[in-house]
Amino acid sequence: MDIERRSYSYEQAAKVLGKSRRTIRRWADYGIIPVVKVTQRTVFVCRDAVENLMRSPLPWAEEDDRVIWPKRRG
């Protein structure tokens, strides 16, 4: 499938970026990293976006995560 060559799973993106799977999901929820939802359970992360994040520093400090990522209310 072509989409699989141009994208990562949440797990793969987490390994590449050195983050947790939960962080990648959170970034997707907040629109920081684009995803393609094939089904409710099948989601692909844009490979180009992951590679761009690898090349550039994050726009916030790791210590700021608690401020930037408040608990979502749903």
PDB file of N, CA, C and O in Angstrom:
ATOM      1  N   MET A   1       0.849  -1.177   0.000  1.00  0.00           N
ATOM      2  CA  MET A   1       0.000   0.000   0.000  1.00  0.00           C
ATOM      3  C   MET A   1       0.899   1.247   0.000  1.00  0.00           C
ATOM      4  O   MET A   1       1.846   1.320   0.783  1.00  0.00           O
ATOM      5  N   ASP A   2       0.618   2.205  -0.851  1.00  0.00           N
ATOM      6  CA  ASP A   2       1.440   3.398  -1.001  1.00  0.00           C
ATOM      7  C   ASP A   2       1.458   4.259   0.255  1.00  0.00           C
ATOM      8  O   ASP A   2       2.489   4.841   0.592  1.00  0.00           O
ATOM      9  N   ILE A   3       0.346   4.345   0.938  1.00  0.00           N
ATOM     10  CA  ILE A   3       0.279   5.179   2.144  1.00  0.00           C
ATOM     11  C   ILE A   3       1.233   4.667   3.223  1.00  0.00           C
ATOM     12  O   ILE A   3       1.772   5.457   3.998  1.00  0.00           O
ATOM     13  N   GLU A   4       1.439   3.378   3.275  1.00  0.00           N
ATOM     14  CA  GLU A   4       2.323   2.805   4.286  1.00  0.00           C
ATOM     15  C   GLU A   4       3.787   3.166   4.030  1.00  0.00           C
ATOM     16  O   GLU A   4       4.579   3.223   4.970  1.00  0.00           O
ATOM     17  N   ARG A   5       4.150   3.407   2.788  1.00  0.00           N
ATOM     18  CA  ARG A   5       5.525   3.813   2.472  1.00  0.00           C
ATOM     19  C   ARG A   5       5.751   5.293   2.775  1.00  0.00           C
ATOM     20  O   ARG A   5       6.882   5.703   3.032  1.00  0.00           O
ATOM     21  N   ARG A   6       4.704   6.085   2.747  1.00  0.00           N
ATOM     22  CA  ARG A   6       4.820   7.527   2.981  1.00  0.00           C
ATOM     23  C   ARG A   6       4.427   7.931   4.388  1.00  0.00           C
ATOM     24  O   ARG A   6       4.281   9.121   4.669  1.00  0.00           O
ATOM     25  N   SER A   7       4.254   6.966   5.278  1.00  0.00           N
ATOM     26  CA  SER A   7       3.787   7.286   6.619  1.00  0.00           C
ATOM     27  C   SER A   7       4.340   6.306   7.649  1.00  0.00           C
ATOM     28  O   SER A   7       4.959   5.299   7.305  1.00  0.00           O
ATOM     29  N   TYR A   8       4.103   6.623   8.904  1.00  0.00           N
ATOM     30  CA  TYR A   8       4.482   5.780  10.031  1.00  0.00           C
ATOM     31  C   TYR A   8       3.232   5.454  10.842  1.00  0.00           C
ATOM     32  O   TYR A   8       2.238   6.179  10.803  1.00  0.00           O
ATOM     33  N   SER A   9       3.304   4.367  11.564  1.00  0.00           N
ATOM     34  CA  SER A   9       2.283   4.110  12.584  1.00  0.00           C
ATOM     35  C   SER A   9       2.648   4.982  13.785  1.00  0.00           C
ATOM     36  O   SER A   9       3.745   5.539  13.827  1.00  0.00           O
ATOM     37  N   TYR A  10       1.762   5.107  14.745  1.00  0.00           N
ATOM     38  CA  TYR A  10       2.082   5.864  15.959  1.00  0.00           C
ATOM     39  C   TYR A  10       3.333   5.279  16.621  1.00  0.00           C
ATOM     40  O   TYR A  10       4.210   6.018  17.068  1.00  0.00           O
ATOM     41  N   GLU A  11       3.403   3.975  16.677  1.00  0.00           N
ATOM     42  CA  GLU A  11       4.528   3.288  17.311  1.00  0.00           C
ATOM     43  C   GLU A  11       5.838   3.599  16.595  1.00  0.00           C
ATOM     44  O   GLU A  11       6.843   3.897  17.242  1.00  0.00           O
ATOM     45  N   GLN A  12       5.834   3.534  15.273  1.00  0.00           N
ATOM     46  CA  GLN A  12       7.044   3.817  14.504  1.00  0.00           C
ATOM     47  C   GLN A  12       7.469   5.271  14.663  1.00  0.00           C
ATOM     48  O   GLN A  12       8.652   5.554  14.847  1.00  0.00           O
ATOM     49  N   ALA A  13       6.518   6.192  14.593  1.00  0.00           N
ATOM     50  CA  ALA A  13       6.832   7.616  14.755  1.00  0.00           C
ATOM     51  C   ALA A  13       7.410   7.880  16.141  1.00  0.00           C
ATOM     52  O   ALA A  13       8.332   8.683  16.283  1.00  0.00           O
ATOM     53  N   ALA A  14       6.880   7.216  17.158  1.00  0.00           N
ATOM     54  CA  ALA A  14       7.383   7.387  18.518  1.00  0.00           C
ATOM     55  C   ALA A  14       8.835   6.926  18.617  1.00  0.00           C
ATOM     56  O   ALA A  14       9.657   7.593  19.246  1.00  0.00           O
ATOM     57  N   LYS A  15       9.150   5.796  18.003  1.00  0.00           N
ATOM     58  CA  LYS A  15      10.527   5.295  18.042  1.00  0.00           C
ATOM     59  C   LYS A  15      11.472   6.233  17.315  1.00  0.00           C
ATOM     60  O   LYS A  15      12.565   6.516  17.806  1.00  0.00           O
ATOM     61  N   VAL A  16      11.064   6.718  16.148  1.00  0.00           N
ATOM     62  CA  VAL A  16      11.913   7.616  15.358  1.00  0.00           C
ATOM     63  C   VAL A  16      12.190   8.905  16.104  1.00  0.00           C
ATOM     64  O   VAL A  16      13.316   9.402  16.083  1.00  0.00           O
ATOM     65  N   LEU A  17      11.181   9.456  16.766  1.00  0.00           N
ATOM     66  CA  LEU A  17      11.319  10.737  17.454  1.00  0.00           C
ATOM     67  C   LEU A  17      11.797  10.601  18.903  1.00  0.00           C
ATOM     68  O   LEU A  17      12.096  11.601  19.556  1.00  0.00           O
ATOM     69  N   GLY A  18      11.867   9.374  19.400  1.00  0.00           N
ATOM     70  CA  GLY A  18      12.293   9.179  20.781  1.00  0.00           C
ATOM     71  C   GLY A  18      11.264   9.653  21.790  1.00  0.00           C
ATOM     72  O   GLY A  18      11.615  10.100  22.882  1.00  0.00           O
ATOM     73  N   LYS A  19       9.998   9.556  21.426  1.00  0.00           N
ATOM     74  CA  LYS A  19       8.895   9.971  22.288  1.00  0.00           C
ATOM     75  C   LYS A  19       8.004   8.770  22.559  1.00  0.00           C
ATOM     76  O   LYS A  19       8.206   7.696  21.992  1.00  0.00           O
ATOM     77  N   SER A  20       7.032   8.955  23.415  1.00  0.00           N
ATOM     78  CA  SER A  20       6.087   7.867  23.683  1.00  0.00           C
ATOM     79  C   SER A  20       4.987   7.870  22.619  1.00  0.00           C
ATOM     80  O   SER A  20       4.751   8.871  21.943  1.00  0.00           O
ATOM     81  N   ARG A  21       4.340   6.745  22.495  1.00  0.00           N
ATOM     82  CA  ARG A  21       3.210   6.628  21.562  1.00  0.00           C
ATOM     83  C   ARG A  21       2.109   7.614  21.957  1.00  0.00           C
ATOM     84  O   ARG A  21       1.440   8.195  21.103  1.00  0.00           O
ATOM     85  N   ARG A  22       1.941   7.784  23.245  1.00  0.00           N
ATOM     86  CA  ARG A  22       0.922   8.716  23.750  1.00  0.00           C
ATOM     87  C   ARG A  22       1.224  10.159  23.319  1.00  0.00           C
ATOM     88  O   ARG A  22       0.312  10.911  22.974  1.00  0.00           O
ATOM     89  N   THR A  23       2.499  10.537  23.342  1.00  0.00           N
ATOM     90  CA  THR A  23       2.885  11.881  22.915  1.00  0.00           C
ATOM     91  C   THR A  23       2.560  12.080  21.439  1.00  0.00           C
ATOM     92  O   THR A  23       2.051  13.133  21.056  1.00  0.00           O
ATOM     93  N   ILE A  24       2.844  11.094  20.616  1.00  0.00           N
ATOM     94  CA  ILE A  24       2.555  11.205  19.187  1.00  0.00           C
ATOM     95  C   ILE A  24       1.047  11.349  18.972  1.00  0.00           C
ATOM     96  O   ILE A  24       0.610  12.155  18.151  1.00  0.00           O
ATOM     97  N   ARG A  25       0.262  10.577  19.699  1.00  0.00           N
ATOM     98  CA  ARG A  25      -1.202  10.696  19.594  1.00  0.00           C
ATOM     99  C   ARG A  25      -1.663  12.084  20.017  1.00  0.00           C
ATOM    100  O   ARG A  25      -2.539  12.673  19.383  1.00  0.00           O
ATOM    101  N   ARG A  26      -1.073  12.604  21.086  1.00  0.00           N
ATOM    102  CA  ARG A  26      -1.423  13.936  21.574  1.00  0.00           C
ATOM    103  C   ARG A  26      -1.078  14.992  20.524  1.00  0.00           C
ATOM    104  O   ARG A  26      -1.877  15.890  20.260  1.00  0.00           O
ATOM    105  N   TRP A  27       0.111  14.884  19.926  1.00  0.00           N
ATOM    106  CA  TRP A  27       0.510  15.826  18.883  1.00  0.00           C
ATOM    107  C   TRP A  27      -0.455  15.765  17.711  1.00  0.00           C
ATOM    108  O   TRP A  27      -0.785  16.794  17.122  1.00  0.00           O
ATOM    109  N   ALA A  28      -0.906  14.568  17.371  1.00  0.00           N
ATOM    110  CA  ALA A  28      -1.883  14.414  16.283  1.00  0.00           C
ATOM    111  C   ALA A  28      -3.207  15.067  16.666  1.00  0.00           C
ATOM    112  O   ALA A  28      -3.823  15.749  15.848  1.00  0.00           O
ATOM    113  N   ASP A  29      -3.647  14.859  17.904  1.00  0.00           N
ATOM    114  CA  ASP A  29      -4.906  15.450  18.372  1.00  0.00           C
ATOM    115  C   ASP A  29      -4.873  16.979  18.324  1.00  0.00           C
ATOM    116  O   ASP A  29      -5.884  17.618  18.030  1.00  0.00           O
ATOM    117  N   TYR A  30      -3.708  17.559  18.614  1.00  0.00           N
ATOM    118  CA  TYR A  30      -3.565  19.013  18.622  1.00  0.00           C
ATOM    119  C   TYR A  30      -3.150  19.576  17.269  1.00  0.00           C
ATOM    120  O   TYR A  30      -2.962  20.786  17.139  1.00  0.00           O
ATOM    121  N   GLY A  31      -3.005  18.726  16.266  1.00  0.00           N
ATOM    122  CA  GLY A  31      -2.683  19.193  14.925  1.00  0.00           C
ATOM    123  C   GLY A  31      -1.223  19.543  14.701  1.00  0.00           C
ATOM    124  O   GLY A  31      -0.893  20.175  13.698  1.00  0.00           O
ATOM    125  N   ILE A  32      -0.350  19.152  15.599  1.00  0.00           N
ATOM    126  CA  ILE A  32       1.073  19.432  15.446  1.00  0.00           C
ATOM    127  C   ILE A  32       1.676  18.530  14.376  1.00  0.00           C
ATOM    128  O   ILE A  32       2.584  18.929  13.646  1.00  0.00           O
ATOM    129  N   ILE A  33       1.167  17.338  14.297  1.00  0.00           N
ATOM    130  CA  ILE A  33       1.666  16.381  13.316  1.00  0.00           C
ATOM    131  C   ILE A  33       0.466  15.811  12.557  1.00  0.00           C
ATOM    132  O   ILE A  33      -0.462  15.293  13.178  1.00  0.00           O
ATOM    133  N   PRO A  34       0.471  15.901  11.219  1.00  0.00           N
ATOM    134  CA  PRO A  34      -0.692  15.448  10.452  1.00  0.00           C
ATOM    135  C   PRO A  34      -0.794  13.923  10.385  1.00  0.00           C
ATOM    136  O   PRO A  34       0.208  13.211  10.322  1.00  0.00           O
ATOM    137  N   VAL A  35      -2.027  13.458  10.402  1.00  0.00           N
ATOM    138  CA  VAL A  35      -2.296  12.024  10.303  1.00  0.00           C
ATOM    139  C   VAL A  35      -3.382  11.772   9.263  1.00  0.00           C
ATOM    140  O   VAL A  35      -4.138  12.664   8.881  1.00  0.00           O
ATOM    141  N   VAL A  36      -3.423  10.521   8.825  1.00  0.00           N
ATOM    142  CA  VAL A  36      -4.487  10.076   7.924  1.00  0.00           C
ATOM    143  C   VAL A  36      -5.206   8.949   8.633  1.00  0.00           C
ATOM    144  O   VAL A  36      -4.603   7.924   8.951  1.00  0.00           O
ATOM    145  N   LYS A  37      -6.493   9.131   8.883  1.00  0.00           N
ATOM    146  CA  LYS A  37      -7.295   8.090   9.520  1.00  0.00           C
ATOM    147  C   LYS A  37      -7.935   7.229   8.441  1.00  0.00           C
ATOM    148  O   LYS A  37      -8.766   7.694   7.661  1.00  0.00           O
ATOM    149  N   VAL A  38      -7.531   5.970   8.413  1.00  0.00           N
ATOM    150  CA  VAL A  38      -8.108   5.032   7.458  1.00  0.00           C
ATOM    151  C   VAL A  38      -9.390   4.447   8.043  1.00  0.00           C
ATOM    152  O   VAL A  38     -10.421   4.376   7.374  1.00  0.00           O
ATOM    153  N   THR A  39      -9.303   4.039   9.286  1.00  0.00           N
ATOM    154  CA  THR A  39     -10.468   3.618  10.069  1.00  0.00           C
ATOM    155  C   THR A  39     -10.286   4.225  11.449  1.00  0.00           C
ATOM    156  O   THR A  39      -9.301   4.919  11.700  1.00  0.00           O
ATOM    157  N   GLN A  40     -11.219   3.970  12.333  1.00  0.00           N
ATOM    158  CA  GLN A  40     -11.096   4.526  13.684  1.00  0.00           C
ATOM    159  C   GLN A  40      -9.843   4.006  14.379  1.00  0.00           C
ATOM    160  O   GLN A  40      -9.245   4.712  15.191  1.00  0.00           O
ATOM    161  N   ARG A  41      -9.447   2.790  14.068  1.00  0.00           N
ATOM    162  CA  ARG A  41      -8.285   2.186  14.730  1.00  0.00           C
ATOM    163  C   ARG A  41      -7.021   2.200  13.885  1.00  0.00           C
ATOM    164  O   ARG A  41      -5.941   1.901  14.393  1.00  0.00           O
ATOM    165  N   THR A  42      -7.132   2.539  12.615  1.00  0.00           N
ATOM    166  CA  THR A  42      -5.978   2.557  11.722  1.00  0.00           C
ATOM    167  C   THR A  42      -5.653   3.996  11.353  1.00  0.00           C
ATOM    168  O   THR A  42      -6.386   4.648  10.610  1.00  0.00           O
ATOM    169  N   VAL A  43      -4.541   4.471  11.888  1.00  0.00           N
ATOM    170  CA  VAL A  43      -4.123   5.860  11.682  1.00  0.00           C
ATOM    171  C   VAL A  43      -2.661   5.864  11.261  1.00  0.00           C
ATOM    172  O   VAL A  43      -1.836   5.155  11.836  1.00  0.00           O
ATOM    173  N   PHE A  44      -2.355   6.661  10.262  1.00  0.00           N
ATOM    174  CA  PHE A  44      -0.983   6.797   9.799  1.00  0.00           C
ATOM    175  C   PHE A  44      -0.506   8.218  10.023  1.00  0.00           C
ATOM    176  O   PHE A  44      -1.251   9.175   9.808  1.00  0.00           O
ATOM    177  N   VAL A  45       0.753   8.353  10.463  1.00  0.00           N
ATOM    178  CA  VAL A  45       1.376   9.651  10.701  1.00  0.00           C
ATOM    179  C   VAL A  45       2.200  10.006   9.464  1.00  0.00           C
ATOM    180  O   VAL A  45       2.914   9.158   8.930  1.00  0.00           O
ATOM    181  N   CYS A  46       2.103  11.243   9.013  1.00  0.00           N
ATOM    182  CA  CYS A  46       2.813  11.704   7.828  1.00  0.00           C
ATOM    183  C   CYS A  46       4.328  11.596   8.033  1.00  0.00           C
ATOM    184  O   CYS A  46       4.880  12.211   8.946  1.00  0.00           O
ATOM    185  N   ARG A  47       4.996  10.812   7.181  1.00  0.00           N
ATOM    186  CA  ARG A  47       6.436  10.591   7.290  1.00  0.00           C
ATOM    187  C   ARG A  47       7.217  11.899   7.145  1.00  0.00           C
ATOM    188  O   ARG A  47       8.178  12.130   7.878  1.00  0.00           O
ATOM    189  N   ASP A  48       6.813  12.748   6.211  1.00  0.00           N
ATOM    190  CA  ASP A  48       7.513  14.020   6.008  1.00  0.00           C
ATOM    191  C   ASP A  48       7.463  14.894   7.252  1.00  0.00           C
ATOM    192  O   ASP A  48       8.450  15.544   7.596  1.00  0.00           O
ATOM    193  N   ALA A  49       6.322  14.913   7.927  1.00  0.00           N
ATOM    194  CA  ALA A  49       6.191  15.717   9.151  1.00  0.00           C
ATOM    195  C   ALA A  49       7.100  15.179  10.253  1.00  0.00           C
ATOM    196  O   ALA A  49       7.710  15.957  10.987  1.00  0.00           O
ATOM    197  N   VAL A  50       7.193  13.862  10.372  1.00  0.00           N
ATOM    198  CA  VAL A  50       8.072  13.254  11.373  1.00  0.00           C
ATOM    199  C   VAL A  50       9.522  13.614  11.074  1.00  0.00           C
ATOM    200  O   VAL A  50      10.276  13.976  11.976  1.00  0.00           O
ATOM    201  N   GLU A  51       9.908  13.514   9.808  1.00  0.00           N
ATOM    202  CA  GLU A  51      11.284  13.822   9.428  1.00  0.00           C
ATOM    203  C   GLU A  51      11.595  15.306   9.610  1.00  0.00           C
ATOM    204  O   GLU A  51      12.725  15.659   9.949  1.00  0.00           O
ATOM    205  N   ASN A  52      10.615  16.177   9.390  1.00  0.00           N
ATOM    206  CA  ASN A  52      10.816  17.605   9.646  1.00  0.00           C
ATOM    207  C   ASN A  52      11.014  17.880  11.136  1.00  0.00           C
ATOM    208  O   ASN A  52      11.837  18.715  11.508  1.00  0.00           O
ATOM    209  N   LEU A  53      10.265  17.182  11.987  1.00  0.00           N
ATOM    210  CA  LEU A  53      10.438  17.347  13.430  1.00  0.00           C
ATOM    211  C   LEU A  53      11.808  16.856  13.887  1.00  0.00           C
ATOM    212  O   LEU A  53      12.373  17.391  14.841  1.00  0.00           O
ATOM    213  N   MET A  54      12.348  15.831  13.205  1.00  0.00           N
ATOM    214  CA  MET A  54      13.668  15.325  13.556  1.00  0.00           C
ATOM    215  C   MET A  54      14.747  16.361  13.242  1.00  0.00           C
ATOM    216  O   MET A  54      15.745  16.448  13.958  1.00  0.00           O
ATOM    217  N   ARG A  55      14.560  17.134  12.195  1.00  0.00           N
ATOM    218  CA  ARG A  55      15.564  18.103  11.752  1.00  0.00           C
ATOM    219  C   ARG A  55      15.514  19.416  12.520  1.00  0.00           C
ATOM    220  O   ARG A  55      16.528  20.107  12.622  1.00  0.00           O
ATOM    221  N   SER A  56      14.373  19.765  13.052  1.00  0.00           N
ATOM    222  CA  SER A  56      14.253  21.058  13.727  1.00  0.00           C
ATOM    223  C   SER A  56      13.929  20.841  15.200  1.00  0.00           C
ATOM    224  O   SER A  56      13.276  19.863  15.561  1.00  0.00           O
ATOM    225  N   PRO A  57      14.389  21.757  16.046  1.00  0.00           N
ATOM    226  CA  PRO A  57      14.074  21.621  17.475  1.00  0.00           C
ATOM    227  C   PRO A  57      12.582  21.863  17.718  1.00  0.00           C
ATOM    228  O   PRO A  57      11.919  22.564  16.954  1.00  0.00           O
ATOM    229  N   LEU A  58      12.088  21.286  18.760  1.00  0.00           N
ATOM    230  CA  LEU A  58      10.695  21.506  19.122  1.00  0.00           C
ATOM    231  C   LEU A  58      10.501  22.968  19.494  1.00  0.00           C
ATOM    232  O   LEU A  58      11.407  23.587  20.052  1.00  0.00           O
ATOM    233  N   PRO A  59       9.343  23.525  19.196  1.00  0.00           N
ATOM    234  CA  PRO A  59       9.118  24.951  19.489  1.00  0.00           C
ATOM    235  C   PRO A  59       8.856  25.239  20.964  1.00  0.00           C
ATOM    236  O   PRO A  59       8.453  26.350  21.310  1.00  0.00           O
ATOM    237  N   TRP A  60       9.075  24.272  21.827  1.00  0.00           N
ATOM    238  CA  TRP A  60       8.887  24.463  23.263  1.00  0.00           C
ATOM    239  C   TRP A  60       9.887  23.578  23.987  1.00  0.00           C
ATOM    240  O   TRP A  60      10.413  22.624  23.413  1.00  0.00           O
ATOM    241  N   ALA A  61      10.144  23.891  25.225  1.00  0.00           N
ATOM    242  CA  ALA A  61      11.058  23.101  26.047  1.00  0.00           C
ATOM    243  C   ALA A  61      10.305  21.899  26.611  1.00  0.00           C
ATOM    244  O   ALA A  61       9.101  21.965  26.861  1.00  0.00           O
ATOM    245  N   GLU A  62      11.020  20.820  26.803  1.00  0.00           N
ATOM    246  CA  GLU A  62      10.399  19.610  27.346  1.00  0.00           C
ATOM    247  C   GLU A  62       9.753  19.880  28.708  1.00  0.00           C
ATOM    248  O   GLU A  62       8.741  19.268  29.049  1.00  0.00           O
ATOM    249  N   GLU A  63      10.331  20.784  29.476  1.00  0.00           N
ATOM    250  CA  GLU A  63       9.789  21.084  30.811  1.00  0.00           C
ATOM    251  C   GLU A  63       8.426  21.764  30.722  1.00  0.00           C
ATOM    252  O   GLU A  63       7.655  21.746  31.682  1.00  0.00           O
ATOM    253  N   ASP A  64       8.131  22.364  29.566  1.00  0.00           N
ATOM    254  CA  ASP A  64       6.875  23.084  29.395  1.00  0.00           C
ATOM    255  C   ASP A  64       5.708  22.162  29.030  1.00  0.00           C
ATOM    256  O   ASP A  64       4.578  22.632  28.894  1.00  0.00           O
ATOM    257  N   ASP A  65       5.957  20.883  28.873  1.00  0.00           N
ATOM    258  CA  ASP A  65       4.908  19.955  28.451  1.00  0.00           C
ATOM    259  C   ASP A  65       3.669  20.029  29.331  1.00  0.00           C
ATOM    260  O   ASP A  65       2.548  19.921  28.834  1.00  0.00           O
ATOM    261  N   ARG A  66       3.860  20.211  30.624  1.00  0.00           N
ATOM    262  CA  ARG A  66       2.690  20.251  31.519  1.00  0.00           C
ATOM    263  C   ARG A  66       1.829  21.474  31.251  1.00  0.00           C
ATOM    264  O   ARG A  66       0.613  21.426  31.438  1.00  0.00           O
ATOM    265  N   VAL A  67       2.428  22.542  30.826  1.00  0.00           N
ATOM    266  CA  VAL A  67       1.678  23.765  30.529  1.00  0.00           C
ATOM    267  C   VAL A  67       1.031  23.681  29.152  1.00  0.00           C
ATOM    268  O   VAL A  67      -0.123  24.070  28.970  1.00  0.00           O
ATOM    269  N   ILE A  68       1.789  23.168  28.187  1.00  0.00           N
ATOM    270  CA  ILE A  68       1.302  23.093  26.807  1.00  0.00           C
ATOM    271  C   ILE A  68       0.235  22.023  26.661  1.00  0.00           C
ATOM    272  O   ILE A  68      -0.699  22.188  25.877  1.00  0.00           O
ATOM    273  N   TRP A  69       0.354  20.949  27.389  1.00  0.00           N
ATOM    274  CA  TRP A  69      -0.566  19.829  27.228  1.00  0.00           C
ATOM    275  C   TRP A  69      -1.460  19.657  28.445  1.00  0.00           C
ATOM    276  O   TRP A  69      -1.355  18.652  29.149  1.00  0.00           O
ATOM    277  N   PRO A  70      -2.339  20.621  28.705  1.00  0.00           N
ATOM    278  CA  PRO A  70      -3.253  20.428  29.835  1.00  0.00           C
ATOM    279  C   PRO A  70      -4.182  19.263  29.551  1.00  0.00           C
ATOM    280  O   PRO A  70      -4.373  18.879  28.398  1.00  0.00           O
ATOM    281  N   LYS A  71      -4.744  18.718  30.575  1.00  0.00           N
ATOM    282  CA  LYS A  71      -5.661  17.589  30.369  1.00  0.00           C
ATOM    283  C   LYS A  71      -6.841  18.035  29.522  1.00  0.00           C
ATOM    284  O   LYS A  71      -7.472  19.059  29.785  1.00  0.00           O
ATOM    285  N   ARG A  72      -7.121  17.236  28.494  1.00  0.00           N
ATOM    286  CA  ARG A  72      -8.236  17.556  27.615  1.00  0.00           C
ATOM    287  C   ARG A  72      -9.541  17.221  28.302  1.00  0.00           C
ATOM    288  O   ARG A  72      -9.656  16.227  29.019  1.00  0.00           O
ATOM    289  N   ARG A  73     -10.499  18.058  28.069  1.00  0.00           N
ATOM    290  CA  ARG A  73     -11.839  17.787  28.618  1.00  0.00           C
ATOM    291  C   ARG A  73     -12.729  17.378  27.475  1.00  0.00           C
ATOM    292  O   ARG A  73     -12.874  18.120  26.503  1.00  0.00           O
ATOM    293  N   GLY A  74     -13.308  16.246  27.573  1.00  0.00           N
ATOM    294  CA  GLY A  74     -14.101  15.765  26.453  1.00  0.00           C
ATOM    295  C   GLY A  74     -15.437  15.479  26.813  1.00  0.00           C
ATOM    296  O   GLY A  74     -16.229  15.062  25.967  1.00  0.00           O
TER     297      GLY A  74
END
